[in-house]
Amino acid sequence: MSVPLPKLTVEFIADTEVGGFTARVADIPAYGEGETKEEALTDLEEALRAYIEEFGLEDAMSRVSNVTIRSIAIDLKSLQCD
């Protein structure tokens, strides 16, 4: 019986200054960049492949946590120190 692989949550961050996107997985230090989300995702997959080649699949799997994503409203200006 095989163990089901975890599904990864990918975060896409838009670069408002230059354009394009950065794609990342919160628990693995690998990033992808591209003009579109699809290009960033493809680049991320290559970065993850390189990470696994360098550190091993067991290391990558041990970093993946069961992440809960929750959207909340926070007024960042109210957190600014005067």
N, C-alpha and C positions, 0 to 999 in steps of 0.2 A: 504494500500500500504506500503510495507516494504522499508526501506532505504537500499540502497546497501552498503555493507561493503567495507571499503577501502582495497586495495591490499597493502600488506606490502613489502617493499624492504628489503631483507635480505643480509647483507654483510658477506662474509666468509673471515676470516683472517687466513692465513697459519702461523703456528708456525715453523719457520725455525730452531730453536734450538732443540726443543723437538719432533717436528712432530705433526700432527693432525691439527685441525681447531677450530677456535672460530667463532660462528655465532651470529650476533646481528642485532637488528633493531635500527636505529639511534635514534628514539624519545622515546623509552621505555627502562628503565634501567634493562634489563634482557638479559642474555647471555647464550649461550649453547656451550659446548665443546665436541669434539669427535675425534676419530682417522680418520674418514672420514667426508665428508660434510654432508652425510645423518645422521650420528650419532650426529653431532653437531646440525643439524636442529631439530632432535627429542628432544635433550636436551634443545634447545631453546624453543620449544613448551611447554615442561614441566615448564620451567622458566616463560614463559608468563602466563601459567595457574596459577602458584603460585602467580604471580604479580596480576592477576585479582582477585584471591581469597582474597588477602590482601588489595588491594586498590579499587577494583571494575572495572567493564567493562567500566563505564562512564569515569573514570580517564584514563584508557588505551586509549580509543577512543579519548579523548581530547588531548592526547599527539601526536597522529599520524598526521603528517602534509603532505601536498602535496609536496613531495620532488622531485626536478629535479636533475637528475644525469648527469653530464657532464664530460667527460674525457678530461684532458688537460695535456700538457707536461710542467713540471716545473723542472728545474735543481736544485735539493736540495743543491748541493755543492755551487752554486752561492749565496745561501741565508745564508751560514755560515759566522758568524762574525769572523774576524781574530784576 
